[in-house]
Amino acid sequence: MKKLLAIAAVVGVLFAIKRSRDAKADADLWREATAPSGTSGAGSANGSTPATATHGSASKN
């Protein structure tokens, strides 16, 4: 009976650690997804255009 209680305690601790890690990963992912991008409208919101434009490169031909 003591062995079963010990095994149950170990499983419970491992389960708690796993839930804690999953919660931290979810929090990090949420923080990354909702963080401001740091650019003030310089690039496209979906990333299809470069964030910095090269000015004057076409006129130097």
PyMOL CGO cylinders between C-alpha atoms (Angstrom):
from pymol import cmd
from pymol.cgo import CYLINDER

trace = [
    CYLINDER, 0.00, 0.00, 0.00, 2.86, 2.39, 0.79, 0.3, 1, 1, 1, 1, 1, 1,
    CYLINDER, 2.86, 2.39, 0.79, 4.38, 1.73, -2.63, 0.3, 1, 1, 1, 1, 1, 1,
    CYLINDER, 4.38, 1.73, -2.63, 1.14, 2.68, -4.36, 0.3, 1, 1, 1, 1, 1, 1,
    CYLINDER, 1.14, 2.68, -4.36, 0.92, 5.90, -2.38, 0.3, 1, 1, 1, 1, 1, 1,
    CYLINDER, 0.92, 5.90, -2.38, 4.53, 6.74, -3.22, 0.3, 1, 1, 1, 1, 1, 1,
    CYLINDER, 4.53, 6.74, -3.22, 3.95, 6.05, -6.92, 0.3, 1, 1, 1, 1, 1, 1,
    CYLINDER, 3.95, 6.05, -6.92, 0.77, 8.15, -6.86, 0.3, 1, 1, 1, 1, 1, 1,
    CYLINDER, 0.77, 8.15, -6.86, 2.65, 11.01, -5.18, 0.3, 1, 1, 1, 1, 1, 1,
    CYLINDER, 2.65, 11.01, -5.18, 5.44, 10.89, -7.79, 0.3, 1, 1, 1, 1, 1, 1,
    CYLINDER, 5.44, 10.89, -7.79, 2.92, 10.81, -10.63, 0.3, 1, 1, 1, 1, 1, 1,
    CYLINDER, 2.92, 10.81, -10.63, 1.08, 13.75, -9.09, 0.3, 1, 1, 1, 1, 1, 1,
    CYLINDER, 1.08, 13.75, -9.09, 4.28, 15.78, -8.81, 0.3, 1, 1, 1, 1, 1, 1,
    CYLINDER, 4.28, 15.78, -8.81, 5.25, 14.99, -12.39, 0.3, 1, 1, 1, 1, 1, 1,
    CYLINDER, 5.25, 14.99, -12.39, 1.77, 15.96, -13.58, 0.3, 1, 1, 1, 1, 1, 1,
    CYLINDER, 1.77, 15.96, -13.58, 1.96, 19.25, -11.68, 0.3, 1, 1, 1, 1, 1, 1,
    CYLINDER, 1.96, 19.25, -11.68, 5.38, 20.03, -13.20, 0.3, 1, 1, 1, 1, 1, 1,
    CYLINDER, 5.38, 20.03, -13.20, 4.10, 19.27, -16.70, 0.3, 1, 1, 1, 1, 1, 1,
    CYLINDER, 4.10, 19.27, -16.70, 1.06, 21.52, -16.22, 0.3, 1, 1, 1, 1, 1, 1,
    CYLINDER, 1.06, 21.52, -16.22, 3.29, 24.30, -14.92, 0.3, 1, 1, 1, 1, 1, 1,
    CYLINDER, 3.29, 24.30, -14.92, 5.58, 24.05, -17.96, 0.3, 1, 1, 1, 1, 1, 1,
    CYLINDER, 5.58, 24.05, -17.96, 2.60, 23.99, -20.34, 0.3, 1, 1, 1, 1, 1, 1,
    CYLINDER, 2.60, 23.99, -20.34, 1.10, 27.04, -18.65, 0.3, 1, 1, 1, 1, 1, 1,
    CYLINDER, 1.10, 27.04, -18.65, 4.42, 28.91, -18.95, 0.3, 1, 1, 1, 1, 1, 1,
    CYLINDER, 4.42, 28.91, -18.95, 4.72, 27.99, -22.62, 0.3, 1, 1, 1, 1, 1, 1,
    CYLINDER, 4.72, 27.99, -22.62, 1.17, 29.19, -23.26, 0.3, 1, 1, 1, 1, 1, 1,
    CYLINDER, 1.17, 29.19, -23.26, 1.86, 32.45, -21.44, 0.3, 1, 1, 1, 1, 1, 1,
    CYLINDER, 1.86, 32.45, -21.44, 5.05, 33.02, -23.43, 0.3, 1, 1, 1, 1, 1, 1,
    CYLINDER, 5.05, 33.02, -23.43, 3.25, 32.32, -26.69, 0.3, 1, 1, 1, 1, 1, 1,
    CYLINDER, 3.25, 32.32, -26.69, 0.42, 34.68, -25.78, 0.3, 1, 1, 1, 1, 1, 1,
    CYLINDER, 0.42, 34.68, -25.78, 2.90, 37.39, -24.77, 0.3, 1, 1, 1, 1, 1, 1,
    CYLINDER, 2.90, 37.39, -24.77, 4.75, 37.02, -28.06, 0.3, 1, 1, 1, 1, 1, 1,
    CYLINDER, 4.75, 37.02, -28.06, 1.55, 37.07, -30.10, 0.3, 1, 1, 1, 1, 1, 1,
    CYLINDER, 1.55, 37.07, -30.10, 0.15, 40.16, -28.43, 0.3, 1, 1, 1, 1, 1, 1,
    CYLINDER, 0.15, 40.16, -28.43, 3.36, 42.15, -28.09, 0.3, 1, 1, 1, 1, 1, 1,
    CYLINDER, 3.36, 42.15, -28.09, 3.68, 45.35, -30.10, 0.3, 1, 1, 1, 1, 1, 1,
    CYLINDER, 3.68, 45.35, -30.10, 5.83, 44.92, -33.18, 0.3, 1, 1, 1, 1, 1, 1,
    CYLINDER, 5.83, 44.92, -33.18, 8.10, 47.86, -32.43, 0.3, 1, 1, 1, 1, 1, 1,
    CYLINDER, 8.10, 47.86, -32.43, 7.66, 49.44, -35.85, 0.3, 1, 1, 1, 1, 1, 1,
    CYLINDER, 7.66, 49.44, -35.85, 5.34, 52.37, -36.32, 0.3, 1, 1, 1, 1, 1, 1,
    CYLINDER, 5.34, 52.37, -36.32, 3.74, 51.48, -39.63, 0.3, 1, 1, 1, 1, 1, 1,
    CYLINDER, 3.74, 51.48, -39.63, 7.02, 51.08, -41.52, 0.3, 1, 1, 1, 1, 1, 1,
    CYLINDER, 7.02, 51.08, -41.52, 6.25, 47.62, -42.83, 0.3, 1, 1, 1, 1, 1, 1,
    CYLINDER, 6.25, 47.62, -42.83, 3.24, 45.59, -43.75, 0.3, 1, 1, 1, 1, 1, 1,
    CYLINDER, 3.24, 45.59, -43.75, 1.22, 43.96, -41.01, 0.3, 1, 1, 1, 1, 1, 1,
    CYLINDER, 1.22, 43.96, -41.01, 1.46, 40.55, -42.66, 0.3, 1, 1, 1, 1, 1, 1,
    CYLINDER, 1.46, 40.55, -42.66, 5.13, 40.77, -43.54, 0.3, 1, 1, 1, 1, 1, 1,
    CYLINDER, 5.13, 40.77, -43.54, 4.67, 40.79, -47.32, 0.3, 1, 1, 1, 1, 1, 1,
    CYLINDER, 4.67, 40.79, -47.32, 6.64, 44.02, -47.78, 0.3, 1, 1, 1, 1, 1, 1,
    CYLINDER, 6.64, 44.02, -47.78, 10.07, 44.80, -46.35, 0.3, 1, 1, 1, 1, 1, 1,
    CYLINDER, 10.07, 44.80, -46.35, 10.14, 46.87, -43.20, 0.3, 1, 1, 1, 1, 1, 1,
    CYLINDER, 10.14, 46.87, -43.20, 12.75, 49.27, -44.60, 0.3, 1, 1, 1, 1, 1, 1,
    CYLINDER, 12.75, 49.27, -44.60, 12.46, 50.71, -48.07, 0.3, 1, 1, 1, 1, 1, 1,
    CYLINDER, 12.46, 50.71, -48.07, 15.53, 51.41, -50.16, 0.3, 1, 1, 1, 1, 1, 1,
    CYLINDER, 15.53, 51.41, -50.16, 15.12, 55.01, -51.29, 0.3, 1, 1, 1, 1, 1, 1,
    CYLINDER, 15.12, 55.01, -51.29, 16.64, 56.12, -54.55, 0.3, 1, 1, 1, 1, 1, 1,
    CYLINDER, 16.64, 56.12, -54.55, 17.90, 52.74, -55.74, 0.3, 1, 1, 1, 1, 1, 1,
    CYLINDER, 17.90, 52.74, -55.74, 15.83, 52.89, -58.96, 0.3, 1, 1, 1, 1, 1, 1,
    CYLINDER, 15.83, 52.89, -58.96, 16.91, 56.43, -59.81, 0.3, 1, 1, 1, 1, 1, 1,
    CYLINDER, 16.91, 56.43, -59.81, 20.66, 55.67, -59.73, 0.3, 1, 1, 1, 1, 1, 1,
    CYLINDER, 20.66, 55.67, -59.73, 20.64, 53.61, -62.92, 0.3, 1, 1, 1, 1, 1, 1,
]
cmd.load_cgo(trace, "trace")
